[in-house]
Amino acid sequence: MSGCGDDSGSKVTNEFLVGKWDCVHKEYKSSYDSKFEEYSDYVESSSKQIIQSYKVVNGVLLLKTGDEEAVEVDLDKVYNNLKIEDKTDNQEYVINRNLVKNSSNKFTFEAEMFITDRDNKTGETKSKTKTKILRVCTKAK
């Protein structure tokens, strides 16, 4: 940790997250145009307001979103795996994600997913899509 000053753009910590957060969760979609050989511009597909609560129980950070069951959050896993790549028989995907502390009472989670669907028999590409998730959270009063 450095001395004083603005801590924007820094890593999010367990201590920082503890409490209630008011978040705007937006999803954007884009599809691949094979003739133009490029993805279309993102179009917002959904936007919703969600409340998230973080709490440390027995040294473990838990996240509760709305009425859903609490889930364990491991920030080290997030920061050590900002890019995830995987492949199945008919699909391959790449996920780039980022979690940034914007200020003392605001953070942003961003994820971009590139998904390629392939024909099981021929291996030819059937479709390519990309999705972006942007969640901006502000500490609830």
C-alpha positions in Angstrom: 0.0 0.0 0.0 1.3 3.4 -0.9 0.8 6.5 1.3 -2.1 8.8 0.9 -4.0 9.9 -2.2 -6.7 8.5 -4.5 -7.1 4.7 -4.5 -9.1 4.6 -7.7 -8.1 1.9 -10.2 -6.8 -0.3 -7.4 -7.7 -3.8 -6.5 -10.9 -4.6 -4.6 -10.4 -6.2 -1.2 -12.6 -8.3 1.1 -12.7 -5.5 3.6 -13.7 -3.0 1.0 -16.6 -5.1 -0.2 -18.2 -5.9 3.2 -21.6 -4.2 3.3 -24.6 -3.5 1.0 -24.1 -2.3 -2.6 -26.6 -0.8 -5.1 -25.6 -2.0 -8.5 -26.7 -1.4 -12.1 -26.2 -4.6 -14.1 -26.2 -4.2 -17.9 -25.7 -6.8 -20.6 -24.7 -6.1 -24.2 -24.8 -8.5 -27.1 -23.0 -8.6 -30.5 -23.0 -11.1 -33.3 -20.4 -11.9 -35.9 -21.0 -11.0 -39.5 -19.2 -13.6 -41.6 -19.4 -11.5 -44.7 -17.9 -8.4 -43.1 -15.7 -10.6 -40.9 -16.3 -8.5 -37.9 -18.6 -8.3 -34.9 -21.5 -5.9 -34.9 -21.6 -3.0 -32.4 -22.8 -3.9 -29.0 -26.5 -3.5 -28.3 -27.9 -3.4 -24.8 -29.9 -6.5 -24.2 -30.8 -6.0 -20.5 -30.4 -3.5 -17.7 -31.5 -4.0 -14.1 -30.9 -2.6 -10.7 -29.7 -5.2 -8.1 -28.7 -5.1 -4.5 -25.6 -7.1 -3.4 -24.4 -7.7 0.1 -21.0 -9.0 1.1 -20.1 -10.4 4.5 -17.1 -12.3 5.8 -18.1 -15.4 7.7 -15.3 -17.6 9.3 -12.7 -15.9 7.1 -14.7 -16.5 3.9 -16.1 -13.7 1.8 -19.8 -14.4 0.9 -21.9 -12.6 -1.7 -25.7 -12.5 -1.6 -27.6 -11.0 -4.5 -31.3 -10.3 -3.9 -33.1 -13.4 -2.7 -30.5 -15.8 -4.1 -28.4 -18.1 -1.9 -25.1 -16.7 -0.7 -22.0 -17.8 -2.8 -18.4 -17.8 -1.8 -16.1 -15.2 -3.5 -12.4 -15.7 -3.8 -10.8 -12.4 -5.0 -7.4 -14.1 -5.5 -9.1 -16.5 -8.0 -10.7 -13.5 -9.8 -7.5 -11.5 -10.1 -5.3 -14.6 -10.9 -7.8 -15.6 -13.7 -8.8 -12.4 -15.5 -8.7 -14.4 -18.7 -10.5 -17.8 -18.9 -10.4 -20.0 -22.0 -12.1 -23.3 -22.5 -13.3 -25.7 -25.2 -16.0 -28.4 -25.4 -16.9 -30.6 -28.3 -19.1 -28.0 -30.0 -18.1 -24.7 -28.3 -15.1 -22.6 -27.4 -15.1 -19.5 -25.3 -12.8 -16.8 -24.0 -13.8 -14.7 -21.0 -11.9 -11.5 -20.2 -12.9 -10.0 -16.9 -11.9 -7.1 -14.6 -12.8 -5.9 -11.2 -11.8 -2.3 -10.3 -12.2 -0.2 -7.3 -13.2 3.2 -8.7 -13.4 5.1 -5.4 -13.9 4.6 -1.7 -17.6 3.8 -2.4 -17.8 2.4 -5.9 -16.5 -0.6 -7.9 -17.0 -1.9 -11.4 -17.1 -5.5 -12.6 -16.7 -6.1 -16.3 -16.7 -9.3 -18.3 -16.5 -9.9 -22.0 -17.3 -13.3 -23.4 -16.4 -14.5 -26.9 -18.3 -17.7 -27.8 -17.8 -19.8 -31.0 -20.4 -22.6 -31.7 -19.2 -25.3 -34.0 -20.9 -28.2 -35.8 -20.3 -31.4 -33.9 -19.6 -33.5 -37.1 -17.7 -31.1 -39.4 -16.2 -28.7 -36.8 -17.3 -25.8 -39.0 -18.2 -22.6 -37.2 -21.9 -22.2 -36.9 -22.0 -18.9 -35.0 -19.9 -16.4 -33.1 -21.2 -14.1 -30.5 -19.8 -11.8 -27.9 -21.5 -10.6 -24.7 -20.4 -7.9 -22.4 -21.5 -7.6 -18.8 -21.0 -4.3 -16.9 -21.9 -4.0 -13.2 -21.3 -0.7 -11.5 -21.9 -0.8 -7.8 -22.2 2.1 -5.3 -22.1 1.6 -1.5 -25.6 1.7 -0.2 -26.3 4.3 2.6 
